[in-house]
Amino acid sequence: MEYAILFLPLIGSIIGYFGKSLTNYFAEISTSLFIIISAILSIIVFWNGLHNNIYGNYLIFEWISSGNFVANWSINIDPLSSIMLVVVTFVSALVHIYSIGYMSHDPHKPRFMSYLSLFTFSMLALVVSDNFLQLFFGWEGVGLCSYLLIGFWYKKETANNAAIKAFIVNRIGDFGLAIGIFIIFYYFGTINFEETFQTTSQFAEKKIDFFGFEFNLITLICIFLFIGAMGKSAQFLLHTWLPDAMEGPTPVSALIHAATMVTAGVFLIVRCSPIFEYSQVALNLVTIIGLVTAIFAASVALVQNDIKKIVAYSTCSQLGYMFFAAGVGAYHVAMFHLFTHAFFKALLFLGAGSVIHAFKDEQDIRNMGGVRKQLPYTYMFMLIGTLALTGFPFLSGFYSKDAIIEFAYLKNSNLGNYAATIGIITAFLTSIYSWRLFFKTFHGSYNNKKIQINETHESPLVMLIPLFFLAIGAIFSGYFFKSTLIGHQSNEFWQTSIFFLTQIKHDTLPIWFLLITPIIVTIAIPFSFYFYVLNPKILENFKNTNAPLYNFLLNKWYIDEFYEKVFVSPAKKIGSFFWKKGDVGFIDKFGPDGISKLIKTISSKTGRLQTGFIYDYAFVMLIGLSILLTYLILN
C-alpha cells in the first residue's frame, strides 16, 4: 500500500503523457484516477497510524553504498509523513478533478495533467524520505516541476520569465540546503535522519571555523537548512518568485500554495526539530523571518488588485505564521496550521479560478463585482474559504491560527510576546484584505466593460465538486483534529516524529487575550463592507493623499527593484562584458571564428594557384620534383 501511494502518481504521469496519443479524455482520467487511489490509500495509512499505531520504514532499494556512505531509497511512514501524505494526495486529487473542467479548452491538457502528477510524486518522495539525500531529490524534483507548471503557457513571455525567476530564486535556497547536508555528512558521518538526530546532542557545544569565523556547528547547520526552507516556502528576501508564479494556470497555484512546494520548507524545519532544538539562535532567526514575512505579505495584499496575487500573498503571510510557530518551539502547531491551511487555501485558489473562468480570464477585482447571484455556488464556497482564512470563530483557521498566537504568548519570552503581537496585527490585516477581495468580487456594482453580467456563468459540476470537499475541510478540519494534533492527545500522536527539549505547556490564558483575535477579525467584516462597498471614495481619497505609502505597498516594498539594481543589473552587465570581450572578442575570435577565417583565407589564396592549365600544373610538379631530388642528393 505504501509503495502504491508513492508510485501511482508517477505511473499516472507517464501514462497520462503518452496517453495523449489515444485521447485527451484517457489522459486526464488516467492521471486523476491514479491520484485518487493514492489519496484513498493515504487516508487509510493515516487512519491506521492514528488508531492502530501502524508505522514503519519500507525499503525500496539500496540507492548508494560507498565506504561508510549509505543512502537507501525508502518509504518512511511516521505521524509527520502520514499527515503530509493526506494533505498532498487529497488536495492533488481534487486539483486534478478540477483541472478536467478548468483546462477543458487547452490543447495541451494531457501534458498539464502529467506535470501535475509528476509534481505530486516529487512531493511525496520528499515527505516519505528517511535521509537527506532522498529529501533533496524530491526537493529538486518539486523545483523542476514548478518550473514546468508555472511556465506551462510558454508562449507567454511573462509566464516564461516567472518560471525562470522561480527556478533561480529557489536555487539560491537549494544551495543553502545542500551546504547544510554536506556539513551534516562531514561531521556526523551519515545523512540518515534517525542516525543524525540521535547523535545531534553530542555536537551541541562543538565550535567550528567557517571562512575565518567561529560558529556553533548546530547553529551553522540550522541556518543553512533554514535558507533552503526560506526559498521553497517563499519567506522574506526569497519570496519574490511567489507572486509571479501566478502566471501559471490556477490549478497549479492551488497545488503549489496549498499542498506541495511552499509547505516543503515548513516540513523540513519540523522534520529537523531534533537539530533546531539545540540552537536557540537558529530558532530566533526562524521566528524573526516568519514574523517579518507575515506582516510584509499581509500589508502588500491590502492593495493588490489581481485576485490570484492577493491569495498568493495570503499564502506567504500564513507561511510566516507557520515559521514563527516553529521558531517559538511549537512545531506541532505549525503542522496543524499547515493541515488546516491546505483546505481553505486550495478552496480560495480554486474558487478564484471559478471566478476567472466566469469572467473569461479576467483577474482584476476592479473589473468584477455584483455577481453573487450569477455565481451562487462559487460565492458560497469563497465565503467559507474567506471565513476560514481570517480565523472566524469555529472554522478551521480559527483553531490553528489562534493556537499559533497563543503558543507564542505562552513561550513567555520577549520574542514570543512580540510574535504574538505581530500575529494579532497580521490577523486583522488578513481579515481586511480577504474581505476586500470578497466584497469587490461579488458585491457592489458590476464593473466589467468587456462582457455583460448575463454572460457570466457558474462553473461546471466537475469544478464545483472539488470546492465542496475542500469547503468541508475548511469548516471541520480544525475542530475534529485540534485535540489530536495540538491538544492533550498530541504527544501520543506525534510520538518521536517531532522533538521537544522543553515543550510549551498550554496553560490557561487571560480571557482578554483569547477574545482579542476573534473580535478584531469579526469587526473587520462590517468595516471592510463599509469602506469597499458602501463608501469606497473614503479609501480612494486616502490613497491619493498618502500616495508614497500606497505606492510602497503596491510595489511590494520595492524588494524586486532593490534586487534588480543590486544583483540583477550588475550581473547582466558583468555577463554582457564577458560575453562580448571574452566569448565573442577572444574565444570566438581566436577559436572557431578565427580558425574558420584563417582556413577561408588560405583556401582563397591557394585557390588562385588552380588555373586550370596543364602547363602550370606541370611546372609546379617540376619544381616539386627538383626539390625532392635536391633533398635526396644532399642526404
Secondary structure, DSSP 8 states (H G I E B T S, - for coil): -HHHHHHHHHHHHHHHHHGGGT-HHHHHHHHHHHHHHHHHHHHHHHHHHHHH---EEEEEEEEEEETTEEEEEEEEESHHHHHHHHHHHHHHHHHHHHHHHHTTT-TTHHHHHHHHHHHHHHHHHHHT-SBHHHHHHHHHHHHHHHHHHHTSSTTSHHHHHHHHHHHHHHHHHHHHHHHHHHHHHHHHS--BHHHHHHHGGGGTT-EEEETTEEEEHHHHHHHHHHHHHHHHTT-TTS-THHHHGGGS-HHHHHHHHHTSHHHHHHHHHHHTHHHHTT-HHHHHHHHHHHHHHHHHHHHHHTT--BHHHHHHHHHHHHHHHHHHHHHTT-HHHHHHHHHHHHHHHHHHHHHHHHHHHHTTS--BGGG--S-TTTSHHHHHHHHHHHHHHHT-TTSHHHHHHHHHHHHHHHT-SHHHHHHHHHHHHHHHHHHHHHHHHHHHHHSS----SSS-GGG-----HHHHHHHHHHHHHHHHHHHHHHHHHTSTTHHHHHTTSS--SS--------HHHHHHHHHHHHHHHHHHHIIIII-THHHHHHHHHTHHHHHHHHTGGGHHHHHIIIIIHHHHHHHHHIIIIIIIIIIIHHTHHHHHHHHHHHHHHHHTT--S-HHHHHHHHHHHHHHHHHHHHH-
